[in-house]
């Protein structure tokens, strides 16, 4: 018996969507904290902190888009704390993952 969701592409991507969204939500305060540290180290005023936060947030959102496009169709495991932690780390390290992928010629399906 087939489910009405069998042909829904968003339903098939539900594990990746939930994992990525949770990791992105955790990345917002992490970017704020890192932006504060970077801003204080560079200029010690609000403008530097806000600029560093905005740059880090843009970096993480770009990583979310890239990772979702590259690995979402391969993500079939249910969401767990470990999977969210892996997505979180992948959001922050996404350029390195892309470089490693190009060198090895493989896909990123096991990274997030």
C-alpha positions as a LaTeX table, in Angstrom:
\begin{tabular}{lrrr}
\hline
Residue & $x$ (\AA) & $y$ (\AA) & $z$ (\AA) \\
\hline
Unk1 & 0.00 & 0.00 & 0.00 \\
Unk2 & 1.45 & 3.34 & $-0.97$ \\
Unk3 & 1.49 & 6.41 & 1.21 \\
Unk4 & 0.30 & 9.79 & $-0.10$ \\
Unk5 & 3.76 & 11.10 & 0.81 \\
Unk6 & 5.71 & 8.64 & $-1.36$ \\
Unk7 & 6.00 & 11.08 & $-4.25$ \\
Unk8 & 6.46 & 14.26 & $-2.21$ \\
Unk9 & 10.09 & 15.45 & $-2.61$ \\
Unk10 & 10.00 & 17.48 & 0.61 \\
Unk11 & 8.84 & 14.45 & 2.57 \\
Unk12 & 11.78 & 12.45 & 1.24 \\
Unk13 & 14.13 & 15.27 & 2.32 \\
Unk14 & 12.59 & 15.60 & 5.79 \\
Unk15 & 15.59 & 14.17 & 7.66 \\
Unk16 & 17.99 & 16.54 & 5.93 \\
Unk17 & 15.67 & 19.53 & 6.37 \\
Unk18 & 15.14 & 18.96 & 10.07 \\
Unk19 & 18.83 & 18.23 & 10.76 \\
Unk20 & 19.96 & 21.24 & 8.79 \\
Unk21 & 17.43 & 23.58 & 10.36 \\
Unk22 & 18.38 & 22.49 & 13.88 \\
Unk23 & 22.08 & 22.90 & 13.10 \\
Unk24 & 21.37 & 26.34 & 11.62 \\
Unk25 & 19.43 & 27.35 & 14.75 \\
Unk26 & 22.37 & 26.27 & 16.91 \\
Unk27 & 24.75 & 28.19 & 14.64 \\
Unk28 & 23.04 & 31.55 & 15.28 \\
Unk29 & 24.19 & 31.86 & 18.92 \\
Unk30 & 27.54 & 30.28 & 18.01 \\
Unk31 & 28.05 & 32.95 & 15.33 \\
Unk32 & 27.04 & 35.66 & 17.82 \\
Unk33 & 29.58 & 34.43 & 20.36 \\
Unk34 & 32.33 & 34.05 & 17.78 \\
Unk35 & 31.46 & 37.46 & 16.30 \\
Unk36 & 31.79 & 39.01 & 19.73 \\
Unk37 & 35.22 & 37.45 & 20.26 \\
Unk38 & 36.44 & 38.41 & 16.79 \\
Unk39 & 35.01 & 41.93 & 17.03 \\
Unk40 & 36.59 & 42.49 & 20.44 \\
Unk41 & 39.94 & 41.19 & 19.19 \\
Unk42 & 39.92 & 43.43 & 16.11 \\
Unk43 & 38.37 & 46.69 & 17.14 \\
Unk44 & 36.64 & 46.39 & 20.51 \\
Unk45 & 33.51 & 48.26 & 19.47 \\
Unk46 & 29.96 & 47.37 & 18.51 \\
Unk47 & 30.43 & 47.92 & 14.77 \\
Unk48 & 33.23 & 45.34 & 14.59 \\
Unk49 & 31.24 & 42.82 & 16.63 \\
Unk50 & 28.11 & 43.32 & 14.51 \\
Unk51 & 30.10 & 43.09 & 11.29 \\
Unk52 & 31.85 & 39.91 & 12.38 \\
Unk53 & 28.51 & 38.39 & 13.43 \\
Unk54 & 26.89 & 39.31 & 10.11 \\
Unk55 & 29.81 & 37.85 & 8.15 \\
Unk56 & 29.78 & 34.62 & 10.16 \\
Unk57 & 26.03 & 34.31 & 9.82 \\
Unk58 & 26.24 & 34.80 & 6.05 \\
Unk59 & 29.02 & 32.19 & 5.92 \\
Unk60 & 26.91 & 29.64 & 7.82 \\
Unk61 & 23.79 & 30.30 & 5.74 \\
Unk62 & 25.84 & 29.90 & 2.54 \\
Unk63 & 27.18 & 26.65 & 3.97 \\
Unk64 & 23.64 & 25.48 & 4.69 \\
Unk65 & 22.62 & 26.09 & 1.09 \\
Unk66 & 25.70 & 24.38 & $-0.34$ \\
Unk67 & 25.43 & 21.38 & 1.96 \\
Unk68 & 21.73 & 20.96 & 1.39 \\
Unk69 & 22.25 & 20.98 & $-2.37$ \\
Unk70 & 25.14 & 18.51 & $-2.16$ \\
Unk71 & 24.02 & 15.97 & 0.44 \\
Unk72 & 20.31 & 16.28 & 1.20 \\
Unk73 & 19.21 & 13.68 & $-1.30$ \\
Unk74 & 21.53 & 11.12 & 0.34 \\
Unk75 & 20.41 & 11.83 & 3.92 \\
Unk76 & 18.00 & 9.10 & 4.95 \\
Unk77 & 18.94 & 8.45 & 8.57 \\
Unk78 & 16.57 & 9.76 & 11.26 \\
Unk79 & 17.50 & 12.93 & 13.11 \\
Unk80 & 19.51 & 12.36 & 16.28 \\
Unk81 & 21.78 & 14.47 & 18.45 \\
Unk82 & 24.80 & 12.99 & 16.69 \\
Unk83 & 23.41 & 13.77 & 13.24 \\
Unk84 & 22.61 & 17.35 & 14.27 \\
Unk85 & 26.15 & 17.72 & 15.66 \\
Unk86 & 27.53 & 16.45 & 12.35 \\
Unk87 & 25.38 & 18.93 & 10.40 \\
Unk88 & 26.52 & 21.70 & 12.78 \\
Unk89 & 30.19 & 20.87 & 12.24 \\
Unk90 & 29.60 & 20.58 & 8.50 \\
Unk91 & 28.03 & 24.06 & 8.42 \\
Unk92 & 31.18 & 25.55 & 9.88 \\
Unk93 & 33.64 & 23.45 & 7.88 \\
Unk94 & 31.85 & 23.32 & 4.52 \\
Unk95 & 34.69 & 24.78 & 2.40 \\
Unk96 & 37.07 & 22.10 & 3.68 \\
Unk97 & 34.50 & 19.43 & 2.89 \\
Unk98 & 34.20 & 20.70 & $-0.68$ \\
Unk99 & 37.98 & 20.75 & $-1.12$ \\
Unk100 & 38.29 & 17.20 & 0.24 \\
Unk101 & 35.49 & 16.08 & $-2.06$ \\
Unk102 & 37.24 & 17.49 & $-5.12$ \\
Unk103 & 40.52 & 15.84 & $-4.17$ \\
Unk104 & 38.99 & 12.44 & $-3.52$ \\
Unk105 & 36.44 & 12.60 & $-6.33$ \\
Unk106 & 33.74 & 11.25 & $-4.01$ \\
Unk107 & 30.46 & 12.64 & $-2.82$ \\
Unk108 & 29.62 & 14.15 & 0.55 \\
Unk109 & 26.84 & 11.75 & 1.44 \\
Unk110 & 28.62 & 10.53 & 4.55 \\
Unk111 & 29.48 & 13.97 & 5.89 \\
Unk112 & 26.10 & 15.18 & 7.01 \\
\hline
\end{tabular}
